[in-house]
Amino acid sequence: MNRWLLLSGGFVSAALLTAGLAFGQTATQPKSAECVKGAPKKVEGQVVSVDPAAGTMMVREKNGKTHQFQVSKEMANDMKPGDQIEANLSRESKC
């Protein structure tokens, strides 16, 4: 009888400790609507800056809005500030 009481008490303690750890974890934040809406599907404008090391490029649209995009190393090496660009976004950005 004592053995069953100790085993069941151990299981209950383990379950409570596990539940406490599960409640203490933070939930992953879903992508905000602003993040997905902020990146246009197509952009036409002028390259403002290029960072080949980071693989990023900043583009200013004709209406004055600027956007930063993740680009391939080849594109980062080929483009330079002042170039005119017309591009389609191929994947969703990871905000």
N, C-alpha and C positions, 0 to 999 in steps of 0.2 A: 504494500500500500504506500509506504514511504517513497519507494522508487518511482511509482506512477505520479505521485504528487510532485516530486522533484522534477521529473521529466516534463510534466504539463506546465509547471511553473517556469521552467527554462524556455519552453516553446512560447509561452505568453510573453515573457520578457524579451525574447528575440524578436517577436512580432511587433511589439511596441517600439523597440529601438529602431527597427527597420522602417516602420511607419513614420517615426519622427524624422529620420533622415530623408525620407521621400518628401515630406512636407517642407523640409528646409531647403530643398533645391529650388532654384529660380527657373521659371518657365522661359523658353526661348521666345524672343520677341518676334512677332510676325512682321513681314516687310510693311512699312508704312505706305499708305496710299500716296503720300506726297513723293516718296522716293521713286515709285514706279511711274507716277504721272510726270515727274520732273524731267525725265529723260525722253527726248523726242524720238520717234521712230525713224525720222529722216532729218538730216541737218544739212543746210547749205550756208556756207559762210567762209570766214577767214581764219586760218590757224593763228592763234595768239602765242602759244608756247608748246614746246615738245620736250618731254623728259624721257630720253631713251632708256636710262637706267631703271626708272620706275615703270616704263611702258605706258605713259599717260600723255594725252594731248588735250589742250584747251582750245576750243573753237568758239568764235564769236559769230552769232547769226547776223543776218542782215538787219534784223530788228533790234540788235544791241545785246540780246541775251547771250551769256557765255555758258558753255557746258564743258565739263571735263569727262573724257572718255578713256577707257582702257583700250590700248591698241597693241598690235603685234610688234615685235622688235623690228621687223622689216619695215613696217609702216612708219614707226618712230624714227628710223634712220633715214627714210626717204623724204619725210615731210620736214618743212622748216617754217618758222614764223613768217607770215605774209602770204603763204600759199592759199589759193582758193580751193575749197573742198566741197564736194557733194557726197554725202555718205548715208548709208542705211544702217541702223542699229541691228546687229545680227543676233544678239542674245540680251536677255534681261540683265541689267546691272545688279551687282551684289552690294546692296547698301548696308 
